[in-house]
């Protein structure tokens, strides 16, 4: 998905993210596992952004 940006474009994108790193497939999987667990049973109808703070920036 990010190949179209090229390595310089990816680094530019990374620098705009407050955490200075891109989410990984493991980050997405961890969120999915959490949401599927009993610990998240009271989370309903929420939009969760896995953006490293980019959306708030």
Secondary structure, 3 states (H helix, E strand, C coil): CHHHHHHHHHHHHHHHCCCCCCCCHHHHHHHHHHHHCHHHCCCCCCCCCCCCCCCCC
